[in-house]
Amino acid sequence: MEQQEKGTIRWDAPSRNSSESMPFGGCDVGGILWVEDGCVWLYLAQSGWFDENNSLLKAGRWRISFEPAAFAAHFSQTLCPERGQIRIEGDELAVTAWAEPDAPRVHLEIESGIPRTIRYEYQSWRTENRRVPNCSYELFQCKEVFFYPHADAVFYRDRIEPAAGELIFCHKNRPKALSFRKELEDQGLAAFEDRLYNPQKDRIMGGWMRAEGLSYRRTVQGRYEDTPFTGWEYESRTPLTKTRLDICLLVRQPVQPRAWRQELRRLGCAGGTAYREKKRAAEAWWRDYCARSFVEADPAHPGSALWQLSRNANLFRYMMGFNYNGFWPTKFNGGLLTFDPSLAGKSPWSDDPLRYTPDFRLWGGGSHTIQNQRLLYWPMLRSGDFAPMRQHFDFFLRILPAAERNVREHLHAEGAFFPEQVGTYGLCCGCDNEWGNRTGLPVAQIKYHFSNSLETCLMILDYHAWTGEDIGRYLPLIDAVLTFYDTFYPENDPAGHMVLYPANALESYHVVKNPADAIAGLKSVLGRLLSPELADFGSPGQRRRWAALLARVPPLPTVRRDGKRILAYAATKSVRHNCELPQLYAVHPYGLYGLGRPDLRLAVDTARLAPESPEQLSHVSWHPTGIQYARLGMLPEAMDFLGRKLANGPFRFPAFWGPGHDWTPDHNWGGSGVLQLQEMLLQTNGRKILLFPCWPADADVRFRLYAPCETVVECELTNGRIRRLLVTPPERKKDVVNCLRRRR
């Protein structure tokens, strides 16, 4: 049973397993918490735990048990996003879990009305070196070594050190076992190893656990779901009425073990000082975070279908706050919140249950699928979460030298492109590149798929438009992407337009000429760079090159279908290999078509007539069609799509979607749904702010969203009328266009 209150999720019965968990976190740490068989269970993960194989490791699992039993007569488990806390209540017992937003520390407080013996158990499944055949499906979690032809994969053990009232655990990458070196050698770039970013070398990740009033008791063996584990058990010396478990996690690279331990100790000790002040500060941070941006649809009817959609959107944003201060981007395929893989749902690519360790996830831990990752970060513009957007930008800036070197050595061009399946060090993951391939281009499905790099550039430009912040540090990245197109496609047609061949239209169509997504991306990015607003961005020489390149960009291709002219996916035809609609990328993300822009009918007809199969209109995972419906003002289609996209997921926690095409929880499913909801409520066209551009007038809603020029819009719609509209700064109110009035 669920309590229908603002942002709050409440359960009145324990869970069956880890799939029925609640999320919490902060800084760059995410946890899932559940109660099973009378015990409190916890998984923790921290951003950046990349091992020798480039898997993204969990920190471990914790089990807390009580004697006498704590949940025989009473149980409740409540998540309060506005506090960033989970509270579990039982028979004269309360457990509160929270994390600090500015440091990687997690706290579990236990208060009991009667004295109880309390046991904490840290569990690890990485206690021995484990060899896995190179063809095993388990290696989908580290595609950098999947099908590596020269050796099987080895998952190396952690070091775990119990002491009287504490425990230290860590994983140090073995220098001779790094997938970084395997991929560089295989792709013919080993000579440049010392000049490229290596995120694995001398990387140590681990943590420290301290329990008040508890002592180390014994080591135990067990099995949870499909994985054997070793547990280190701590027990209270005498029955207690109050105790606390403090856990701090730390990942550093490069670092030596002694320095890492010293920093871990300092971090752990800092967590014990001024504890109440830290907790109050964490509550204030979450309160401010939740107030910064929200959407509340049908607020007078908690539990209605429309109310659930906006509630789930807010819950997704809550989960994105766990990595707010992280160094690495949040992964689209589960973020920091994955659970045991056999419980995560059926893989579309395997008929067998995925009986692997809790570290497993589809699509890899270190590989970043760009078309999926972007959908986690686009909504941050409208929610005002600008700081974590730099995770996405800086990721590409770090790996830019590897991308440039690949283009120079293998393609004999200049600049950079980032393959769709790009790893943490800037190369295409081994199995997606195909082992033994030294062409500089990956497998056919993504071989000439370059436009995702343009989308990253556009996101940076939009970041500047929203915040006004200096983006000069990203100029080398933007210029390198444009230089690649200019030098990789030097040929012009008789009209003076570049010939983009060979090329992909996303993953769906290849090999084609003049794909719509690349053309739209070049027009959008170059048009923005050369606009008066960015007149001082780039050197005079760069701006002359950008203008010359823009003059070379061909027009978007069109075809006739059912007697109407629509956008084509490319100037030539191809067999369809995936289920994207490249022609609609001219609508989103690239914004060449939409409300208030030319040729709206052409774009609307494209949205209705271009799909070749129902699969292309699917709502699962990354599918962005609902965003494009919203931008085109296609209200019936947008409402239907949103209702499927942001409906409760198949797991107990309603914003755990998946596995879809990807994994559970599917964060790019949530991101694409949140962005659609935002676009239905608020769009921008230059300085104009379009209010309710694709929203039913009879659907009550209140929201707080952001717009360019450091603008905040707060609005409340009730019974078809705007009851409250607050625009900050006030002078921007004159730029607001009420689209509800126009529709009448």
N, C-alpha and C positions, 0 to 999 in steps of 0.2 A: 504494500500500500504506500502511496506517495502523498506527501503533504503538499498541497497546492498553494505555496506561498512564493513570493518574489525570490527567484533564484535559489530556493532551498529544495534539496532532495532529501526525503526521509524514507527509510525502510523500517518496517516493524518485525522483520524476521531475518535471521542470519542467512548467509550465502551458502551455496553448494560448493563453490570452488573459486579460483582466481578470476574467472570470467565475470563473476558477479561482484566486482569491486568498485570502489569509488576513488576518484583521483584527487590528489592534492600535491602541492609543491611550491617552489619558489627559487629565485636566483637562477640556477641552471640545473635544478634537481626536480625530478618528478617521481611520485610514488603512487601506488595503488594499494588500498587498504580494504580488507574484508574480514568477516568473522565466520569461521568454519569449525564445526565440531568443538564448540566452546572456547576456541582460541582466536586471538587477534593475529592476523597475518599481514605482512607488508613486503612488497617489492619496492626497491629503490633503484633509480638510474640517474646518471649525470651526463650531461652533454659532453661529448668528446672522448668517451672511453673506447678508442679504436685500438684493437690489439694487432698482433703481427699479421693477421689475415685481413685486417680492416673490418672485422665484425664490430658491432657496437654492443659492448658488454653491459650487462646489468651489474650493479654493485653487490647484489645478493638478495636473500630472502630472510625475513625475521618472523619468528613465531613467539607469541606471548601467551602463556597459560596461567591459570589461576586455581588455587586450592584454598577453600572450597570453590566449587564451580560458580561462575559469575552470571550465566545467562539462562538459568533453568526456568525462572518465572517471568522475567521481564527482559525485553530487548528493544532497543531503537538505535538506529545509525543515521546520523544527520550530517549532510554537507551544507555548509554555509559559505558560499563564494565570497560574500561581502566581508567575511572575516578570514578567509583562506584556511578554514579549519574543518576537520571532521571530528564529530563527537559521537562516541559510542556509550550507551547507558545500559546497565544490566541490573542485577540484583545487588543493590547498594554498591554499585561500581560505576565509575565514569572514566573513559579514556579519551583524551583529546590529542589529536595529531595536527601539527602545523610545521611550516618551514619558514626560514628567514628569507626575505626577498633580496637582501643585499649580501648574503654569504651562504655558502652551500652547507647549511646546518639544518637538521631535522630534529624535532622534539616530539616525544610521546609522553604525556603526563597521565599518571594513574592515581586516582583517588578512590578509596574504598571505605564504606561505612563500617566495615568489620575488618579485623586483621586477617590478611591473606598471605599465603606463600605464593610468591610470584616468580615465574621462570621466563627468562629471555633466552631465545636460541637463535644464533646466527647460522644460516645454512648456505653452503656453497656446493656447487656441482663441478667446480673447476679445481679439484684437489689432486688430480693426476694428469699428466700429459695424455692426450687422446688423439689417436690417428684416425682420420676420416678419408675414405677413398675419394680421389679427385672427381669422380663422376657422381658422388652422392648428392641427392637433392638437398641435403642439409646445407650444402655449401652455397645455396641460394642466398644465405645470410651474409656471404662474403664473396661477391662475384669477382673480386680481384684474384681469387684462386680457383674458382669453379672451372673444372676441366683443365686445370693447369697440366700440361702434358708430361712434365719432367718429374713430378713427385706428388704424393698424396698430401693433404693438408694435415697439419698438427695444431691442435688447440692446446696451448701450454697452461700449466697449472698456475694458480695464484700462490702467494705466500701468506699464511694466516698465523698470527701470533697471539694466543690467548694469554692473559695475565689476570691478576687478582680480581679487579673490578672493571677491566677494560679489555678491548680486543682491537688489534690492528690487522688489516687485510690489504693486500696490494697486488697489482699485476705490473711487472716491468717487461716491456717488449724486448725480446731477444734480438740483438743487432744483426745476426746472420739469417734471420727467418722472416724478414719483412717483405710483404707483398710489393712494396714500393720498388724494391730492387728487381723483383721478378718481372714486373710490368715494364720497367725501363729497359731492361735487357731484351725482353721479348719484342718491344716496339722500336728497338734500335736507337735508344736515347741514353744508354748507360754512360756514355762519355760525358754527359752533362749533369750527372747525378749531384755533384757538389754545388751546382748553380741553381738547382730547382728546390722548391719547397718540399720538405719531407716531414709530414705530420706524425710519423711513426717512430723515428729515431729517438732513443733516450726518453720515450714517453712512459711515465709512471702514473697509474690511476689506482686509487684505493680509498681507504677510509679508516676512521677511528670510532669506536663505540664505547660509551661509558654508561654504566647503570648505577644509580644511587642505591646504596644499601644491598647490593648484590655481589656475589663472589662466583668466580669460575668453579664449576662443579665437575664437568665431564665432557667427553666427546662421544657423540652418538652417530649411528648410521641409520639412514631411512630412505624413503622414496616418496616424492610428491608427484602426482600424475604420472608422467613417463620418465622421470629423471631421478636416478639415485643421487643422494647428497650426503655430505658429512655436516653434522651440526655441533656447534660449540655452545654448551648450555651453561647459563648463569642462574643462580637461585638466591633468593633473599635469605640472609643469615637467620633472620627471625621473621615471623609474620608481620606484614607492613600494612599501614593504612594509606601511605602516600609514597610514591617513588616517581622517577623520571628516567627515560631512556634518551640519551643525546647521541646523535650520529652526525659526524661531519665527513664529507667526501671531498677529495682533492685530486685533480688531474693537472699535471704539469709536463711541459715538454719544450725544450730539453731540460733535464734536471738529473742530478745525481741522487742516489738513494738517501744519503745522509741529509742533504739539503731538503729533500722532499719530506722526510720524517720530521725535521725541525719545524718546517712550515705547518705540517699537519698538527703537530703538538700545539703550536701557537694558535692555530685556527680553532682547535678543540677547546683550549683553555678560554679563548675569547668568548666562546659560546656560553660559558658558565657565569660570566660576569654580567651584572645588571640584567638578569634574566627577565624580570617583569617588564623592564623598559623595552627590551627587545620584542617581547610579545605584543606590547601595546603598539610599538612602531610597526610591526608586521600587520596587525589589524588595521592600522591607519592606512598602510600602503594598499591593502586590498580594498578598503573602503573607497579610497581615491581612485583606484584602478577601475573598479566597477562603476563608479560615478562618471568617469571620464567619457565613456561611451556605452550606450545601451539601446536596445529596441524592445519595447513592450507592446505587443499587439493584443488587441481585445482584452485590455487590462481588467475590465469589469467582470470577466468570465474566466477565472483561472481554471485550467484543465481543458478548455476548448481546443479544437484542432489548431486554430490560428494562434492562440496563446502558446501552445506547445512549440510551434515553429520558432517563435521569437525566443522562448525560453531556451531551446536547444542552441540557438545562435549565440546567446549569452554564455551558455555553458562551454561552447567551443572556445570562445574568446577567453574564458576563465582558464581553460587548459593551456592556451598559448602563453599565458602569463607565467607558467612554470619555468620557461627558458628566457624570460625577459632580459636577464643580464648575462646570458650565455655568450660564449665565444663562437660556437658553431650554430648553423641554422637548425631549427627544429625539423626533424625528419618527417616527411609526408606519410611514411608507412609506419605509423604508431607512435612517433615522437619518443617520449620517455616512458610511455604508459603501456607497453605491450605486456601480455600475460602468456601463460603456457600455450604453445602453438597448437596442440591438438584440440584446445578449447576455442581457438580463434575463428573457427569456421573453415569450410572446405576450400582448398586452393583450386583455382580454375585450371591449374596445370598439373595437378597430381590427384590420382584417384585414391591414394593411400592416406590414412591419418598421419599428420605431421608429428610424429612422436620424437621430437627433438628437445633440446634443452631450452630453458626460458630465454636464452640469448637469441633464439631464432626469430627471424622476420623475413618475409618475402622482399625481394628487390634490394637487399643488402643494407648494411649499416653504414659503410663508408661511401657507398655510391649514392649520388644525388641526382635523381631523375628530374631534369630541369622543368619540363612541362607540368610536373606534379608539384615540385617545391614552390613554384611561383604563386600557386593558389593559396598558400598559407600566408603570403606576405602582401598581396594586393589589398586584402581587407584592412590592413593596418593603417593605410592612408586615411580611410574614412572613420576609423575608430581612434585616431590620434595617437596610435602606438608607434611613434616614429623611431624611437631608439632601437628596438630590435630589428627594424628593417635593415640597419647597417650590417647585421649578421649576414644577410643574403648578399649584399653588395661586397662586403669585405672578403667573403668566401671566394668570389670570382677574382677579386684583385690579388689575392694571395697566389692563385694558381695561374694568373696571367702569363708569367714567364714560361711555364711549361707549355701552355697553349701556343704561344708565339714560337717557341722552339720547334714544336711539332709541325707548324705550318711552314716554317723556314726550311727545315731539314727534309721533309717528305713531300710537301705540296709545291715547294719552290715559289711561294707567294709570301706576302707580308701580312702583318696583323695577327688576328687570333679568332678562332671559333671554339666553342665548347660543345663537345658531343652531348647528345641527349642523356646518355648514361655516363656522367662524368664522376670520377672519383675524387677523393679528398686532395689528391696531388695533381689534378689537372689533366689526366689522361683518361681515355675511355676504359672502363673496367675490362679486365682480360677476356671474360667470356663474351662480352658484347662487342669487343674489338675483333674477336676471333684470334685465338692463339696462333702465333707465327705470322700474323699480318703486319707488315711494315710499310703499308701504303700511307699511313697518317689518317686514314679514314676508316670508320668502323663497318660493321656488317650492313647488308643492303637495306634493312628496314630503317636505319637511321643514318645511312652513309652520307647523304648530302643534306641532312636536316640541320640547318644553321640558324634558323630564324629565332630560336629561343634566346640566342645571344642578343638580338635586337630588342627582345622584350625586356631583358634585364636592363638595357640602356634606357628604355622608355620609363621603367619603374624608377630609375635614379632621377630622371628629369621630372617626373611627377612628384617625387619626394622633395625636390627643390621647389616646385610650384606650391606645394602644400605648406612647407615649413619656412621657405626663404633661406635655408641654411646653405652654406658654401659647399659645392660638390666638386671643387677643383681637384681633389685627390682622386676622383674617379675619371678624370679626363683621359688618362692613358688607356683605361679600359674601354671607354666609349670610342675613342679614336681608333684603337686596335681592331675593334669589331667592324667598323666602317671601312677601314683600310683593307681588311680581309676581303670584303665583297668587291672592292675596287680592283684588287690585284688578282683574285681568284677568277673573276669574270671580266677579263679585259676586252672581250670582243663586243662590238656594237652591231646592231642591225642597220639596214639602210636608212632608217629614220633617226639614227644616232642613239638608240636606246640599247643598254646592255642586254646581252643574251644570258639569262640565268639558266645555264645548262652545262653539265647535268645538275639536277636539283631534286629535292624532295618537297612535296607539299605535306608538311608535318611528317607523321609516320604512315599516313594513309595512302599516299600516292607517290610512286617512284618507278622509274626515273622520268622526270617531266621537265618541261621548259617553262620558265616564268611562273613559278608558283605564287598563289595569291598571298600566302602568309608572309613570304619574304618581301614581296613588292609593297604590301601594306606596311610592314615594319620599317622598311627603308624610307618610304614616304613620310611616315609618322615621326620617326626619330630625326631625320634630316630636317623636316619642316620645323620641328620644335627647336633644334639647335640653331637654325638660321632665323628664328623669330626675333623681333625687337627685344623681347624680354630677356633673351640670352645673348645680346649683342656683344657683351664683354667676355663670353665664354670661348676659350680657345684662342690660339694665335691667329694673326691675319692669314698666314699660310695654311693653317688647318681649315679655316673658314672658307678659303678659296677652293680647297680640295672638296669640302663638303658640298659647296654649291655646284661644283662640276659633277660630283657624283649624283646629286639630286636630279640634275638635268639628264643624266643617263638612265634614271629609273624608268622602266616601261610602264604603260598604263595597266591597270588591273584587267585581267582577261574576263570576258563575258561570253555567255552562250544563250541560246533561246530554248526555253522549255515551256511546254503548254502555251505557246504563243506569247510568252513574256521573256523579256531580257533579264537575266540574272547573272550574278557573279559566278565565275568558274573557279575550280580549285587550281587550275593551271591553264596555260595556253595549249598544252597537248594532253592527250588522254593516257590513262594508266589503269591497270587493275587495282582495285581497292585492297589494301593490306591491313588497314586498321579502321577504327570507327570514329575518326575525327571529321570535322567540317572545316577545312582550312579557309574556305572562302569567307566564313563568318568571323575570322580573326581581323578582318577589316573593320568589324563592328567593335569587338573587344578581343584583344586589349588595345588595338591600334587606333580606334576612335575616328576613323575616316567617315563612318556613317553612323547615324543616330538621330535622336530628336533634335530639331533645330539645325541639322546639317543637310547639305544638298543630297538629292537622290534617295530620300527615305524610302520611297516605293520600291526602288530597285533592291534595297537591302531587305525589306520586308518580304518581297517576293522570293528572294534568295533563301531566307530562313524557312519559307514554307515549301519551296520546290526543290531545293538542292539535295536534301537527304535521299540517299539511295537505298537505305534499309532502316528498319526500326531501331537497330542497334545504335545508329548514329544519333538517336534522340533519347538514349538512355539517360537516367538521372544518377546512376551510381558513380562512386569514386570521383574522378576528375572532370567528368563531363560538364562543360561550361555553357551549354546551350541556353540554360535559364538566364544567365547573365546577359547573353545577346538578345534574348526576348525582352528583357527589362530595358535595355538600351534602345530598343526599337519601339517601345511603347506597346508591345503585343500583350495586352493585359490578360486575356483568357489563357493564352499559352503559358505566360509567366506564372500565373497563380497555380495552374495545374502542375507545372514543373516544381515550383517551390514546395507545394504540398507533398510531393514525393521525396524531394531532396532533403528537407529538414524535418521530416517526420521522425518519430522515435526510432532509434536503431534497434537491432535485433537482440541487444544485450540488456542487462538490468539497468545499467547507467544509460540514460536515453541518448546521450551524445557520443556513445561508442558505436560508430558506424563501421561497416565492413563485413567480410574482407573485400567485397567488390572485386575490382581489378588488382587491388594492392595489398592491404593488410589491415589488421584490427588493433587499435582504433584507427580508422582511415581519416587522417587529418586533412587530406586534400578534398575529401568528400565534404567535410565541415567547412573548409575555407571557401570552396566554390559556392556552397549554399549561403554562407554569410554574405559574401560579396554580392550575390544576386539580391538578397533582401535589402542590402544597403542601396543598391542601384535602383530598386523599385521605389525607394523612399526619397532618394536625393541623387541627382546627377549634376554634372557641371559641363558647361560649354563656353570655353573662354572664361570670362569673368561672370557669366550668368550662372545662377544657382537654380536648378530646376527642382521644385518642390512637388513631391508626389507624382513623378512623371509616369509611373506605371503601378498605381496603387488604387484599389477600389475605394470609392468615396464613402461607402457604407461600412468600411472596416476601421474601427477605432484603433488608434495607435499613438504612442508617444515615443520620441527618440532623441538622442543626442549624437550627432555625427559631425564630421569635419569636412571642410572644403578648402580649395586653394586660397592662397594669400592669408594663411594663418587665421582661418575663419572657422567658427564653431556655430552650428545651427541646432537649436533646441526647439522642438515643435510638438504640439499635441493636437490631434485630430479627433473630434468627437461628433457623432451624428452628422457627418458630412461637412462639418465646418471646422476651421482652424481656430481653436480656442486660445492657443498660446503660441507665440512665435518670438523667440529671442535669438538675435543674431549678434555675434561678437566677432569683430568690432562693429558698432552700430551702423557705421557708414556703409557697410556691406549689405544692409537690408534692402537698399535700392536695387541691388542686383538679383533679388529673389523673384522668381517667376512661379506663380501658383498654377500648376498644370491642372489641378482639379477644376478651376474656373474655366480654363481653356477647353477642357473636355465637355463642359456643359454647353 
